[in-house]
Amino acid sequence: MADAVVNFLVENLLQLLAENVKLIGRAKGELENLLKIAQQLKGFLDDAAKYGHTNSEQWKVLLEQIHKTVYRAEDAIDKFLVQAKLHQDKNIAERTFDWLGNQIKVRNFAADIKGIHDQIKEIRNNNQALQATPVLELPKKGEVIQGPSLENDAVVGFDDEANKVIKRLVEGPLDSVDIIPVVGMPGLGKTTLARKIYNDPKLTYEFYSIVWVYVGQEYKAKDIYLRILKFFKKNIEDHLNDDVDTLAKAIGGYIKKGGRCLIVLDDVWEDDVIDHVMKVFAENKKGHRIMMTTRDTRLGFFANKEPHKLKFLETEESFELLVMRVFGRGSCPNELVVTGKEIAKKCGGVPLVVVVIAGALRGRSDKKDWERVEKSVVQYLGEHTEDSCLKYVKMSYDYLPREVQMCFLYCGVFPRGFDIPCWKLIRLWIAEGLIKPQPESTLQVEEIAEFYLTDLLNRNLVIIMQKRSDGQIKTCRLHDMLYQFCKKEASNKWLFQEPDQSKLDPDTCRRLCIQPSNLSDFLSTTPFAEHVRSFYCFSSKQKPINLSPNETKLIHKAFPLMRVMDVESLRFIFSKDFKNLFHLRYIAISGDFKSLPPTFGKFWNLQTLILNTSTLEPTLEVKADIWNLLQLRHLHTNIPAKLSSPTTTTGKPSCLQTLSMVTPESCEKEVLAKACNVKKLSIRGQMAAFLGAYKGGINNLKELQCLEHLKLLNDVLFMNKALHLPSTFSELVRTVKKLTLTNTRFTWSEAEKLGTLESLEVLKFKENAFNGDSWKPKSGFSALQVLWIERSELESWEASVVNFPALRQLVLISCDKLDAVPLELADIPSLVEMRLDNTSKAVKSAKNVWDSKTSKSMKLKLSIYPPEN
């Protein structure tokens, strides 16, 4: 099929031309001609994808030619736009602008693309059609996007393996720290097994603390200590400058206060990692444990003379896993069984190979498709190697729809072993131009991106790491082998590059992923990577690294055409020239910001803005006119943003979907009327006036007709009078699916106003959301699936299936006065999970609910922390 990256480049060029052809007066004719020829090229590339082509050298040379020509055209147009914008802003006379020179450049690119178009036409006429590119059919508006049908740890043959390791963890010596290494080649499922064990409820009864730490090849002892410390202490700011010995002692102090501790070390490569972690167990008479995964057999034996070696799957197990991953809980059709068993046999007992190939087969029930895959799966003689596994990944990648291929490769921009926040990944896909609006679909680009991510999860190419309380995927990760494939394939196709990965080609380097230590190589007065469109700077450090004022000034010179800037690992300072980065679509930065300067109003392409400030100020004043940023969809700040009212109430409404977070006084009627498309709103500050409807206050929420997630955080330590929800609250937020209340201190009778919310699925009461010792709900929470109560003074609670008919998950955290969980909850058929953290008085009643459910052959996962001694 046609190369996905090349097609993506041409699509982006088309979008760039279409969006800007009207903005540049004199060159309009030339740009329109280039747009027409590029559209013809896109049509022929689509035909190549539809009807196939040969793998001739002629085609490969042509793809590279398209690559370079499109890049040059894109560069010229982007520079053209920057120059035009600068002249417009400075009010320089139009005659001083080089219109003729730019027109000639555009004309030459049109001729080059026309020549390529003719060559593709010739190739298509001279070659027979091959396999068609898979097409991903988008769901219709309102259809539920189905998530992965299996839990992440549902792997055939692992139950017995998990039980063996759990037995060793639980029953080992009590007078010393025991280390259980899990050893196996890449793809055998070491991390999958470790996650399965880590999440097993049996361990929550045995261990007071269970800590997960990803190590990896480029680990540093201090980073490991800080990750462990973060389990015991959420805010570790005051430890960031400590040395390793001080950190080890601090962790040891927390461990000494509690019971048995289990630390899971994932992907260990060096002996001294074990030595470092052992230091936190200064007192080791409780039977603490370390479980580690490693591909190094020598290292496994170094840690324990009897490491747990992962076995290869039997052919029948491989077939069972293949069927499970292709059909979910359904069975394999009879006509596919023989071919399926042949495919399973050729996978050599490696689970990763099985699940990756299952991803290629998912959604395909035609016998010819299965036979084609069976022929493609090469039987590698002897022991499986990394190269052979990568070839299996390549085969599954080739079966992906073209648009999903790009999204998959892009996951490789994150560091190895990085837990990728799904919301961030989706926003970056959109900013990078990987997600295109579909003319025939009513879905928004965020919904299309979510559908693509779900497809990758269903095809087993991305691993689920964490889920949200509502069941949505919170974070995901690439398996090491898949990560390696993405890095290699993306580098070969010039999709993104790292300085230590290959010698950079200044003309083709478009996405740059660097470590802070390499930053100075790119920031100079004579930049050599000026064509970079995306700049990523990740760091394993727990706090941002300072940028000097001089380095900040050089950023716009180094990357003048930048569209994506994700540098949260750097402490950023605004320079006066920063405003010249007109093409920016995505900004994620950290710094000591007290306000958002007016210059941000210049970024007319901006879609996502993420600002993390370390200022001591309580709010962030937004001085920029964000209401004129017609592309802005998501605004994230770590302290409340103080928004100004729009200068005019007429014109187009804002595209904003996320406002997280803002001050209560920002929620004026004019502001929310302009931001009427907001789906997620977080409000933090003094809630008294807001709830009292001062200047409309909470009544202004009626302007938000699309609101789905609402957070109200009362940021006041002492209050003179009680707060109240208005009687019309359910009408104001009738579309809300997820509601979080923090420190609002309502009386429990106020909760009745929430029970009538027909769309409400997730309800979180955090840190004294309600005051009082008794809750007896009257009305039913008809759609509520998740109830979360944290840091409450509640002593008695009466509830039944009448009040919570759809409840699926109950979480109680630090409700240490609560005497009992209502036994009637056992009558709720949908209730499958209960979690009690530091809610010791209610443990006995929770176990009674569990007993009652299990006696009726109904499943209920019960987690209790700390475990009872």
Summary of the structure (lengths in Angstrom):
residues: 869
radius of gyration: 28.8
end to end distance: 61.1
largest distance: 85.7
contacts: 2783
relative contact order: 0.05
helix: 43%
strand: 16%
